[in-house]
Amino acid sequence: MESKETRLFTLLTEANPDLDEIRDLLQDDDVNINCVNRQGLNLLLQLVKRPKDDMIDIIKLFIRHKIDLNGTDDYGEHALFYLCAYNYSNDNLDQVNCQSKHSRNLLHLLCNYYEKENLIKVVRLLLDSGIEVNSTTKCCRNALHLLCEYYQQDNLVDIAQLLLDEGIQVEEDKWNALHLACRFYGRDNLISLVKLLIDKVENVNYLDSDGRNALHILCRSYSNANLIDIIELLIEKGIDIHCQRQGRMECLPHCLPDVSLTASAVQHFYSSKSLPG
């Protein structure tokens, strides 16, 4: 009797594999998502060797079930490299821009789920292959928004620069990459990312649904030693230190979660031209 893992590999050799059958097989807890065939390829590597119409949806299923994105073949290359460099070319822009049912393309999936530093290599390949950089998901988020929320490596700044050089939008509908970076990115080089993004936003004082701008979000979420330096940078760029929450104005020092930072913050605020005399 054919094992479920063998059946998965068989499905991936078909021109139009049954997506529902793949989904059902992966629901079985006994299925080893990281199994390999006789050639040493895992399911993801097998998939990208034979492009399918449902490529993105199948990749999404594999990622959801925690497939190893760093599995490599005998040449030491991983599936995402082949997906970009081998299967997708400038002569096949329809494939490189194919989307899942939730309007997510490969660039969205990478920025959402891929955690290794070599993401920049794959992003560069996708951009060179002509992927639509400003494509958005059903929630109106582009790759930069997803990158700023989910990616935590030091080279996020370099990847963001790549995307910005290709004309990606910092603001899209209700999403703002500066807000997302201030809320989710926890590395010390956040200040470099803020410098990069703040000159690209149309309105530095854009407020989220809670009435907070990037400065208030930063002070709620970021606790590294250079917090004050980033606060000073935002103030120099003209950001408002007040926020309106639940119908009342709230001065920024009261938004700071770390009391030890408040004294230093207040000194900067009251020496700033942002405050009325």
C-alpha atoms as one frame of an Amber mdcrd trajectory, in Angstrom:
protein
   0.000   0.000   0.000   1.309   3.443  -0.938   2.268   5.569   2.065   0.811
   9.038   2.442   4.249  10.585   2.023   4.751   8.669  -1.219   1.318   9.785
  -2.368   2.273  13.415  -1.751   5.393  13.065  -3.893   3.319  11.358  -6.593
   0.800  14.202  -6.596   3.590  16.737  -7.031   4.712  15.023 -10.230   1.288
  15.563 -11.798   0.579  18.542 -14.041  -2.474  19.570 -12.004  -2.367  17.913
  -8.590  -5.526  17.748  -6.502  -5.105  20.575  -3.997  -7.854  19.195  -1.767
  -6.149  15.800  -1.612  -2.847  17.433  -0.680  -4.626  19.396   2.026  -6.318
  16.262   3.385  -3.067  14.302   3.452  -1.299  17.064   5.360  -4.050  17.072
   7.994  -2.875  13.630   9.144  -0.609  14.059  12.172   1.305  10.936  11.185
   2.481  12.464   7.905   6.087  13.644   8.017   6.053  17.021   6.284   9.858
  16.943   6.043  10.143  13.508   4.446  12.523  13.161   1.491  12.440  11.013
  -1.631  15.194   8.802  -3.041  16.833  11.858  -4.612  17.041  13.530  -1.198
  14.442  16.177  -2.092  11.785  17.256   0.356   8.260  18.078  -0.790   9.039
  21.752  -1.374  12.089  21.015  -3.499  10.093  18.450  -5.462   7.366  21.028
  -6.066   9.583  23.777  -7.438  11.261  21.402  -9.876   7.881  20.997 -11.599
   5.883  24.296 -11.596   2.115  24.036 -11.117  -0.845  26.355 -11.601  -1.557
  26.077  -7.863   2.099  26.582  -6.923   1.523  29.374  -4.412  -1.398  27.643
  -2.704   0.624  24.450  -2.310   3.620  26.359  -0.933   1.294  28.086   1.503
   0.010  24.692   2.701   3.547  23.399   3.188   4.565  26.499   5.142   1.476
  26.273   7.330   2.458  22.717   8.229   5.990  23.908   9.077   7.992  22.426
   6.230  11.724  23.068   6.436  12.322  26.049   4.150  16.058  25.515   4.391
  16.125  21.984   3.009  18.777  21.751   0.298  19.604  19.468  -2.605  22.954
  17.906  -3.533  24.129  21.292  -4.833  23.449  22.999  -1.512  20.609  25.127
  -2.892  17.247  25.526  -1.179  13.821  25.428  -2.797  13.163  29.155  -2.690
  16.339  29.849  -4.619  15.272  27.468  -7.383  11.770  28.845  -7.349  13.096
  32.281  -8.211  16.209  31.584 -10.250  15.214  28.482 -12.197  11.474  28.145
 -12.579  10.609  31.832 -12.884  12.273  34.062 -15.452  11.681  37.369 -17.180
   9.949  35.399 -19.944   7.302  34.144 -17.551   5.989  37.107 -15.582   2.555
  35.511 -15.217   4.103  32.787 -13.078   6.299  35.027 -10.969   3.265  37.199
 -10.182   0.814  34.356  -9.555  -1.204  34.755  -6.372  -2.987  32.600  -3.839
  -6.708  32.872  -3.167  -5.902  35.534  -0.567  -4.061  37.628  -3.195  -0.656
  36.785  -1.734   2.211  36.300  -4.154   5.551  34.659  -3.480   7.107  37.904
  -2.236   4.314  38.250   0.337   4.824  34.687   1.546   8.575  35.133   1.870
   8.331  38.384   3.825   5.662  36.846   6.055   7.281  33.496   6.849  10.937
  33.266   5.863  13.270  34.029   8.778  16.823  33.496   7.505  19.294  36.208
   6.537  19.522  34.921   2.964  16.020  36.288   2.392  17.709  39.269   0.753
  19.173  36.963  -1.913  15.765  35.541  -2.779  14.041  38.941  -2.731  16.646
  40.293  -5.128  16.039  37.363  -7.485  12.297  37.958  -7.387  12.722  41.644
  -8.123  15.065  40.851 -11.009  12.421  38.420 -12.312   9.861  41.217 -12.518
   7.578  40.500  -9.581   4.975  43.220  -8.961   6.414  44.940  -5.906   3.267
  46.906  -5.005   0.911  43.949  -5.201  -1.213  43.824  -2.041  -2.975  41.081
  -0.132  -6.719  41.051   0.494  -5.946  43.010   3.664  -4.208  45.670   1.521
  -0.716  44.942   2.866   2.290  44.889   0.573   5.597  43.060   1.022   7.179
  45.937   2.971   4.383  45.879   5.546   4.771  42.128   6.022   8.554  42.438
   6.211   8.420  45.111   8.929   5.986  43.051  10.986   7.507  39.587  10.760
  11.197  39.709   9.830  13.686  40.108  12.691  17.153  39.877  11.119  19.621
  42.773  11.108  19.523  43.053   7.319  15.858  44.061   7.311  17.058  47.592
   6.555  18.879  46.388   3.435  15.841  44.449   2.212  13.577  47.424   2.868
  15.970  49.586   0.839  15.753  47.108  -2.053  11.966  47.280  -2.014  11.931
  51.070  -1.735  14.345  51.361  -4.665  11.767  49.400  -6.688   9.067  51.914
  -5.739   7.161  50.070  -3.030   4.698  52.190  -1.063   5.319  52.819   2.646
   1.644  53.658   3.180  -1.160  51.603   1.684  -4.780  52.002   2.752  -4.702
  51.742   6.583  -1.238  50.128   6.722   1.904  52.121   7.464   5.344  50.479
   7.375   6.773  53.012   9.836   4.099  52.100  12.392   4.689  48.387  11.874
   8.465  48.748  12.240   8.102  50.750  15.463   5.755  48.151  16.886   7.369
  44.874  15.846  11.059  45.291  14.976  13.165  44.812  18.091  16.763  45.153
  16.888  19.087  48.010  17.813  19.288  49.134  14.193  15.624  50.130  14.250
  16.903  53.701  14.143  18.346  53.047  10.659  15.023  51.634   9.521  13.144
  54.627  10.924  15.529  56.991   9.096  14.855  55.086   5.893  11.076  55.029
   6.195  10.309  58.412   7.707  11.402  60.306   4.595   9.047  58.170   2.504
   5.829  58.659   4.466   3.363  61.273   3.291   2.307  62.213   6.809   4.689
  61.636   9.710   1.786  62.205  12.108  -0.491  59.581  10.578  -2.665  58.092
  13.337  -3.791  54.510  13.678  -7.303  53.487  14.724  -6.332  54.050  18.384
  -5.221  57.622  17.730  -1.499  56.830  17.999   1.299  57.975  15.734   4.630
  56.199  15.193   6.196  57.830  18.251   3.557  56.582  20.654   3.685  53.102
  19.143   7.477  53.100  19.486   7.377  54.021  23.165   4.830  51.312  23.893
   6.744  48.578  22.089  10.484  49.293  21.982  12.737  49.076  25.033  16.309
  49.021  23.729  18.921  51.438  25.025  18.733  53.703  21.969  15.019  54.430
  22.390  15.751  58.055  23.260  17.824  58.478  20.087  14.893  57.293  17.973
  12.490  59.539  19.883  14.773  62.494  19.210  14.932  61.604  15.508  11.151
  61.459  15.204  10.748  64.779  16.997  13.315  66.370  14.673  11.177  65.168
  11.768   8.193  67.037  13.174   6.208  64.283  14.846   3.571  65.332  17.387
   4.344  64.197  20.940   0.684  64.301  21.949  -1.916  61.674  21.219  -5.664
  61.692  21.588  -7.069  58.539  23.134 -10.640  57.986  24.229 -11.440  61.623
  23.588  -8.651  63.151  25.672  -5.164  64.399  24.938  -2.298  62.419  26.429
   1.274  63.669  26.617   3.859  61.171  25.430   5.755  60.687  28.732   2.584
  59.136  30.173   2.607  56.642  27.288   6.032  55.292  28.215   5.830  51.854
  29.850   9.310  52.081  31.396   9.371  54.653  34.192  13.184  54.744  34.110
  13.025  56.214  30.615  10.526  58.929  31.424  12.983  61.450  32.900  15.264
  61.328  29.877  12.297  61.461  27.538  10.762  64.470  29.256  14.066  66.347
  29.008  14.040  65.842  25.256  10.377  66.761  24.919  10.581  69.992  26.833
  13.686  71.101  24.959  11.952  70.329  21.678  10.304  72.884  19.458   7.390
  70.459  19.240   6.163  71.725  22.589   4.398  75.061  22.901   6.214  77.682
  24.892
